Every structure is written in C-alpha cells, then in structure tokens.
Amino acid sequence: MRILFYLTRYPGIGGIENVTSLIVSELTKDAAYEVDVVSHMQQAGAVLPDFGGRIFHMPNPKVWRARENYVFVEELVREGNYDVIVYQDSYAPTEDIVCLLSQKYHIPLLVFEHTSPLFVSKKRSLLPWTSMKGLARRVLHPWLLKKDIRRKRKLLGHAVKYVQLSERSVTEFCRLVGYANEGKVTFINNPLPPEVQVQSGPKENLLLYVGRLVPEKGVDRMLAIWAKLQDEFPEWKFVIVGDGPERIRLGKIVRDRKLVRVNFEGFQEPSSYYAKARLFLMMSRYEGWGLTLCEAMRWGMVPVVLDTFSAVHDIIADKQNGFLAKDETVFYQLLRDLMRNPEKMERVGRNARTVTEKFSIEVIVQRWKSLLQSCVENR
C-alpha cells in the first residue's frame, strides 16, 4: 500500500510532526506499506525519522495555495500511484489542494484533526478583551466560527473518514458541523513514543510542567497556584520544561510575585524529568490530545489536570490513575492534598503507568492499519 502524508510543516518538533514520524516509522517496518511525505514548511533542527520513504517540499512555502504548489503535488500524486492520502490537518488553508487532487484522481482521503474540534470557540476568550488580539477575536468570532465550520464540512465531504483524537471529540465535531454521524467520523488516539531508557532513581518533590510556553497552556495559572503552595511546602520545587513566547511574561510573574524555587529549564528531552518528578500539572485552556500527559503517566507521575478538553477522559480515570479538576480552586485543593499524602501519590502513580499499555505505538498502529485497509478495500 502506497500512502502520501500531506502536512503543513515537516519535519518539525510539534505534536503533529512527532506523531507523523512515529506512525510512518512504525508503518514502514511492515513491507506492505510505503510512505511519502509532502510539506509546505520545514523547521530547522528537527530530526527526520529513518522510514525509507521520500520527503517532498513545496516550491512556494510562503503562499499556501500558490499555483506552483498545486502543480507540484498533482505531479507527485499522478506519478506516485498512491492508494491513500492522509491529510494531517493543522488548520493551514491548504485543504483546497488536497480535496481537489483526491477527487480528481479518485484516491481515498483520510483527514486527521489534531486539535479539539472546538478550537476556534476556545480561542475566542484566550486573551483578555483589553488586548487588541483579544478584542478582535471576540468581535470576529461569529465570522471565524462560520468559516471554520464551512472548512470542516468541505473536508468531511471529500474524506472517506474524518478522524478525531478522542471518542468525545467525535460527538463535539458532529454537533458543531450539524452532521448525523453514520460511521464516517471516527477516532484514533495519539500513540506514545517508544520508551527512552533513563537512569531512574527515587521520586523527588517536584511539580512538573512540560510543553510550549504559550497562553493556551495556562502556565500563568500554575504560577498563581504555586504562589499559594510555596510557603507551606518549602521542600518542593516547580520545574518548567519548555520554551515559547510566554517565557518573558512568565519570568516577570515569578519576579513580581516573589516566587521561589521555580526553575525554567527551556527545551529539553523530558524523560529524565518525568523519571524523578512526582506530580505533573496540565492547565491548558484547550488541547487536542495531551501527549506529554501520557508520557508523564508512563513514568509513574501523578497527573493533576484541569478538565477543559474532551480527550482527557480517554486518558484519566478520575481518582484512579490521576485527578481531574473542574476549576482552579479544586486544582489547588487537589495538589495540596496530594503533597501532604505521599502514600496516595505512590498508589495513583502505580495506576498511572498502565496508560502505556493502552496508547503504545504497537496498539495504535494496528488501528491505523485497519483504517487504511478499509479505505483501500472500499475504494
């Protein structure tokens, strides 16, 4: 089976790129699958997987729907004899190219949505209305939402399957676009990468965040909660692994509020941090999946997560392998209780490790293979 993966950016260090690398590497271990990748942009320093396929770059990375990009991909599709096109959607306006070529050459199109289907609605109140962007998003929200729904319906109309990241996201998507699902919209969870072997010692009193430093991740909320905890728990630290445009603002919050024992580590391979930290924090305003959450749980960390995105219910069974908080007050209370109760952390941390079995790359790739095979058989 020959497959073309179509991405906005590849290679890259984001979630979509990492998941794509995992899937194509695992698929091509099986001689029955050949994979090529085409992308508009590439991120410097990103590592390419060794999957034996070809990687193509668009001739015009600055204009999404440039004529030369369409001609380039059309020639690629015509000569590639592909059985399936996989569109790894990242909301860049490239859907016209993939829809036209899928229809013209009668190639089954799989659309994978890699964030929450309510992404546009969630972004409406991401920034305060007093900021220019925050005000613009509120004023333009009806138009932006209508545009998003129109785009989703177009992709749904051309796709043989429209794939969400979680079971609840299927319901959210269908309700948003007004579609009575008849099996066309389905879900496949994101896989965990293969385990990295790290020297693992005893757990330390660390709160950990891993991810980009951007407004939607809610690290400012974490700092506000840490301000309430730091004096009561002087033996604990708050470690932040990642970087991004919020770094300067977050550093200013630490200085202005006189926060102590807050370590900004920048971009790092996070496994050594997962190995030693006890509690993993996630307070995102929205998420598609939450790969770092699964990674942390695999290392026996206890996750405390703000219940703001559907996929978290695929991952966490509340009070069994982690904790879900309905708001920031409950989040603070949960953290305080856990930090006082090491036995409870140990018990829930053991349960958290079982997430590895459910989301291993070996398990998830079998679902991909079944989906791909059904597309070819029904072509």
C-alpha positions in Angstrom: 0.0 0.0 0.0 1.4 3.4 -1.0 0.5 6.3 1.2 1.0 10.1 0.9 1.1 12.1 4.1 0.3 15.8 3.5 1.4 18.2 6.2 1.7 21.9 6.7 5.2 21.5 8.3 7.6 18.6 8.2 10.0 18.0 9.7 9.2 19.8 12.9 9.2 19.5 16.7 5.5 19.9 17.3 2.9 17.3 18.2 1.6 16.7 14.6 5.1 16.2 13.3 6.1 13.9 16.1 3.0 11.8 15.8 3.5 11.6 12.0 7.1 10.4 12.5 6.0 7.8 14.9 3.3 6.4 12.6 5.3 6.4 9.4 8.3 4.8 11.1 6.1 2.0 12.6 4.0 1.5 9.4 7.1 1.1 7.2 8.5 -1.6 9.4 5.9 -3.7 7.6 6.9 -4.3 3.9 3.3 -3.9 2.9 3.4 -0.1 3.5 5.3 2.5 1.6 5.1 6.2 2.8 6.0 9.5 1.2 5.5 12.9 3.0 4.9 16.3 1.4 5.0 19.6 3.4 4.8 23.3 2.9 7.3 24.3 5.6 10.3 22.8 7.5 11.6 23.5 10.9 15.3 23.9 11.3 16.9 21.5 13.7 14.1 18.9 13.6 15.2 15.3 13.3 14.0 13.3 10.4 12.9 9.7 11.1 14.6 6.9 9.1 11.5 5.4 7.5 12.8 4.7 4.0 10.2 7.0 2.3 10.7 10.2 0.4 10.1 13.7 1.8 9.0 16.5 -0.6 8.9 20.2 0.0 6.5 22.6 -1.7 8.1 25.1 -4.2 6.4 28.1 -2.6 6.3 27.9 1.2 5.1 31.5 1.6 1.8 31.2 -0.4 -0.3 28.3 0.8 -2.4 27.8 -2.3 0.1 29.0 -4.9 -0.5 27.6 -8.4 3.0 26.1 -8.4 2.2 24.2 -5.2 -0.8 22.6 -6.7 1.1 21.7 -9.9 3.9 20.2 -7.8 1.6 18.0 -5.7 -0.5 17.0 -8.7 2.6 15.7 -10.5 3.6 13.9 -7.3 0.1 12.3 -7.0 0.0 11.3 -10.7 3.4 9.6 -10.6 3.2 8.2 -7.1 0.3 5.8 -7.7 -0.9 6.3 -4.1 -3.6 4.2 -2.6 -4.5 6.7 0.2 -3.8 10.4 1.0 -3.5 11.2 4.8 -4.2 14.9 5.5 -2.7 15.8 8.9 -4.8 18.9 9.4 -3.2 21.8 11.3 -5.7 24.5 10.2 -3.5 26.0 7.5 -5.6 26.8 4.4 -4.3 24.0 2.3 -7.5 21.9 2.1 -8.3 23.1 -1.5 -5.3 21.3 -2.9 -5.8 18.0 -1.1 -9.5 17.9 -1.8 -9.2 18.7 -5.5 -6.5 16.1 -6.1 -8.2 13.4 -4.0 -11.3 13.9 -6.1 -9.6 14.2 -9.5 -7.5 11.0 -9.1 -10.1 9.1 -7.1 -7.7 8.5 -4.2 -9.3 7.9 -0.7 -8.7 10.9 1.6 -8.3 10.4 5.3 -8.5 13.7 7.4 -7.0 13.7 10.8 -7.9 16.6 13.1 -5.1 17.1 15.6 -6.7 19.5 18.0 -10.0 20.0 19.6 -12.9 20.5 17.1 -13.9 23.4 19.4 -10.5 25.0 18.8 -12.0 28.3 17.3 -14.6 28.6 20.1 -11.9 28.1 22.8 -9.6 30.7 21.2 -12.3 33.4 21.5 -11.5 34.1 25.1 -7.9 33.0 25.2 -6.6 36.6 25.5 -8.3 39.4 27.6 -10.7 41.6 25.7 -8.5 44.6 26.7 -5.8 43.4 24.3 -6.0 44.1 20.5 -6.0 40.4 19.7 -8.5 39.5 22.4 -10.9 42.2 21.3 -10.5 41.3 17.6 -11.2 37.6 18.4 -14.4 38.5 20.2 -15.6 40.9 17.5 -14.8 38.5 14.7 -15.8 35.3 16.5 -19.1 34.7 14.6 -17.3 35.0 11.2 -14.3 32.9 12.3 -16.6 30.2 13.6 -18.7 30.1 10.4 -15.5 29.9 8.4 -14.2 27.0 10.5 -17.5 25.1 10.1 -17.6 25.7 6.4 -14.0 24.3 6.1 -14.7 21.3 8.2 -17.8 20.5 6.2 -15.8 20.7 3.0 -13.1 18.3 4.3 -15.8 16.0 5.6 -17.5 15.9 2.2 -14.3 14.9 0.5 -13.0 12.4 3.1 -13.7 8.7 3.3 -13.1 9.0 7.1 -12.7 12.1 9.3 -10.6 11.1 12.3 -10.7 12.8 15.7 -8.2 12.2 18.6 -10.8 11.0 21.2 -14.2 9.5 21.4 -15.9 12.5 22.9 -14.4 14.8 20.2 -16.4 12.8 17.6 -19.7 13.9 19.3 -18.4 17.5 19.6 -17.4 17.6 15.9 -20.7 16.2 14.7 -22.7 18.6 16.8 -20.6 21.6 15.6 -21.0 20.9 11.9 -24.5 19.5 12.1 -23.7 16.0 10.9 -25.6 12.9 12.0 -22.7 10.5 12.1 -23.1 7.4 10.1 -19.7 6.0 10.8 -17.7 8.5 8.7 -16.4 10.3 11.7 -14.2 8.1 14.0 -11.3 8.5 16.3 -7.8 7.1 16.9 -5.8 8.2 20.0 -2.3 9.5 19.6 0.4 7.0 20.4 3.2 7.1 23.0 6.7 7.1 21.5 8.9 4.1 22.4 10.2 4.3 25.9 13.5 6.1 26.4 15.8 4.4 28.8 16.8 6.8 31.6 18.5 6.1 34.9 15.6 6.0 37.3 16.0 6.7 40.9 13.6 7.6 43.8 11.0 10.3 43.1 11.7 13.8 44.3 9.3 16.5 45.5 8.9 18.2 42.1 5.8 19.7 40.4 6.4 19.4 36.7 5.1 21.1 33.5 6.3 20.1 30.1 5.3 21.9 26.9 5.3 25.1 25.0 5.1 28.4 26.8 2.1 29.9 25.1 -1.1 31.4 26.5 -3.3 28.4 25.9 -1.2 26.1 28.1 -2.1 28.1 31.2 1.3 28.2 32.9 0.4 31.5 34.4 -2.4 29.7 36.3 0.1 27.2 37.6 2.3 30.0 38.9 -0.7 31.5 40.7 -1.3 28.2 42.4 2.3 27.7 43.2 2.2 31.2 45.0 -0.3 29.6 47.5 1.8 26.5 48.0 5.4 27.6 48.1 5.5 28.7 51.8 3.6 25.6 53.1 5.8 23.2 51.2 9.4 24.5 51.3 10.8 21.1 50.3 9.1 21.2 46.9 10.1 22.8 43.6 8.2 23.8 40.5 10.0 22.8 37.3 9.0 24.1 33.9 10.4 22.3 30.8 9.8 24.1 27.5 10.0 27.5 25.9 8.0 29.9 23.8 6.7 33.4 23.5 5.3 33.5 27.1 8.7 32.9 28.6 9.5 36.6 29.3 6.0 37.3 30.8 6.1 34.2 33.0 9.5 35.2 34.3 8.1 38.6 35.2 5.3 37.0 37.1 7.9 35.0 39.1 9.8 38.2 39.9 6.9 40.4 40.6 5.2 37.9 42.9 8.5 36.9 44.6 8.0 33.3 43.7 10.8 30.9 44.8 12.0 27.5 43.7 10.7 27.9 40.2 13.1 26.5 37.6 12.7 27.4 33.8 14.7 24.6 32.1 14.0 25.6 28.4 13.6 22.9 25.7 14.9 19.6 27.0 14.4 15.9 26.4 11.9 15.5 29.2 12.4 11.8 30.2 14.8 12.5 33.0 12.4 15.0 34.5 9.5 12.5 34.2 11.7 9.9 35.9 12.2 12.0 39.1 9.2 14.3 39.5 6.1 13.2 41.5 3.3 15.5 40.2 2.5 16.5 36.6 0.4 19.7 36.0 -1.7 20.4 33.0 -4.0 23.5 33.0 -4.5 24.0 29.3 -7.3 26.2 28.1 -7.8 23.7 25.3 -5.9 20.6 24.0 -6.4 18.1 21.2 -4.8 15.2 23.0 -2.1 15.9 25.6 0.9 13.7 24.7 3.1 15.0 27.5 0.4 13.9 29.9 0.6 10.3 28.7 4.4 10.4 28.7 4.4 11.6 32.3 2.0 8.9 33.4 4.1 6.2 31.8 6.9 7.3 34.3 4.6 6.9 37.3 3.9 10.6 37.7 0.5 11.6 39.2 -1.3 13.9 36.8 -3.5 16.8 38.0 -5.4 18.2 35.0 -7.9 20.9 34.5 -10.9 19.4 32.9 -11.0 21.6 29.8 -10.7 19.2 26.9 -12.6 16.1 25.9 -9.6 13.8 25.2 -8.5 13.9 28.9 -11.4 11.5 29.7 -9.8 8.9 27.3 -6.6 9.1 29.4 -7.6 9.7 33.0 -10.0 7.8 35.1 -10.5 10.4 37.9 -9.1 9.5 41.3 -7.8 6.2 39.9 -4.8 7.0 37.7 -4.9 10.8 38.0 -7.1 13.7 39.1 -9.4 16.0 37.1 -10.2 19.5 38.5 -13.3 21.4 37.4 -11.7 24.8 38.2 -8.6 26.4 39.6 -9.8 26.2 43.2 -10.3 22.4 43.0 -6.9 22.1 41.3 -5.2 23.9 44.2 -7.0 21.7 46.7 -6.1 18.5 44.9 -2.4 19.5 44.7 -2.3 20.5 48.4 -3.9 17.2 49.4 -1.5 15.1 47.3 1.6 17.0 48.5 0.6 16.1 52.1 -0.1 12.5 51.2 2.9 10.5 49.7 1.1 7.2 50.1 -1.7 8.4 47.9 0.7 9.7 45.3 2.5 6.3 45.3 -0.7 4.4 44.8 -2.1 6.6 42.0 1.3 6.8 40.4 1.4 3.0 40.1 -2.0 3.0 38.4 -0.9 5.8 36.0 1.8 3.6 34.5 -0.9 1.4 32.9 -1.6 4.1 30.3 1.4 2.7 28.5 -0.5 -0.4 27.5 -3.5 1.5 26.1 -1.6 4.0 24.0 1.6 2.1 23.0 2.7 2.7 19.4 2.2 -1.1 18.7 -1.5 -0.8 19.8 -2.3 2.4 17.9 -0.6 1.5 14.7 -2.8 -1.5 14.4 -5.8 0.8 14.4 -4.1 2.8 11.7 -3.6 -0.3 9.6 -7.2 -1.4 10.0 -8.4 2.1 8.9 -6.0 2.3 5.9 -7.0 -1.2 4.8 -10.7 -0.4 5.0 -10.1 2.6 2.7 -8.4 0.5 0.1 -10.9 -2.3 0.2 -13.9 0.1 -0.2 -12.2 2.2 -2.9 
